Amino acid sequence: MAGARKFATPYITRDDIAALTPEASRVSGIPQVSEVDREEVDHILGEREREEVERILQAR
């Protein structure tokens, strides 16, 4: 909650949280942390640059 700068639960929405496991994501319908990050990266860099970064990381 503190990371979202929302210090009381009434102010937290589903957009403020992320599931840590695939099972939690499947049951709750809340995206996993990796999916949330991917959307933000795509927004910042665009799809083409994200694919290049993933290719580089996989090569390590």
C-alpha positions as CSV (number, residue, x, y, z in Angstrom):
1,M,0.0,0.0,0.0
2,A,2.8,2.4,0.8
3,G,4.4,1.9,-2.6
4,A,1.1,3.0,-4.2
5,R,1.0,6.0,-1.9
6,K,-2.4,4.8,-0.7
7,F,-2.4,4.4,3.0
8,A,-5.9,3.1,3.6
9,T,-7.6,0.1,2.0
10,P,-10.7,2.0,0.8
11,Y,-8.4,3.8,-1.7
12,I,-6.8,0.7,-3.2
13,T,-8.3,-0.6,-6.4
14,R,-7.6,-3.8,-8.5
15,D,-5.3,-1.6,-10.7
16,D,-3.0,-1.1,-7.7
17,I,-2.3,-4.7,-7.0
18,A,-0.7,-7.6,-8.9
19,A,-0.8,-11.4,-8.4
20,L,2.6,-13.0,-7.5
21,T,1.8,-16.5,-8.8
22,P,0.1,-17.8,-11.9
23,E,-2.5,-19.6,-9.7
24,A,-3.4,-16.4,-7.9
25,S,-3.7,-14.6,-11.2
26,R,-6.0,-17.3,-12.6
27,V,-8.2,-17.4,-9.6
28,S,-8.5,-13.7,-9.0
29,G,-8.4,-12.4,-12.5
30,I,-5.6,-10.0,-11.4
31,P,-2.6,-9.8,-13.7
32,Q,0.7,-11.2,-12.6
33,V,3.5,-8.8,-11.7
34,S,5.4,-9.7,-14.9
35,E,2.3,-8.9,-17.0
36,V,1.9,-5.5,-15.3
37,D,5.6,-4.7,-15.9
38,R,5.4,-5.8,-19.6
39,E,2.5,-3.4,-20.2
40,E,4.5,-0.5,-18.7
41,V,7.6,-1.4,-20.7
42,D,5.6,-1.6,-23.9
43,H,4.2,1.8,-23.2
44,I,7.6,3.3,-22.5
45,L,9.7,1.6,-25.1
46,G,7.2,0.2,-27.6
47,E,6.8,-3.5,-28.6
48,R,9.9,-3.6,-30.9
49,E,12.3,-2.4,-28.2
50,R,10.9,-4.8,-25.6
51,E,11.4,-7.8,-27.9
52,E,15.0,-6.7,-28.4
53,V,15.5,-6.5,-24.6
54,E,14.0,-9.9,-24.1
55,R,16.2,-11.4,-26.8
56,I,19.3,-10.0,-25.1
57,L,18.3,-11.2,-21.7
58,Q,17.6,-14.7,-23.0
59,A,21.0,-14.8,-24.6
60,R,22.7,-14.4,-21.2
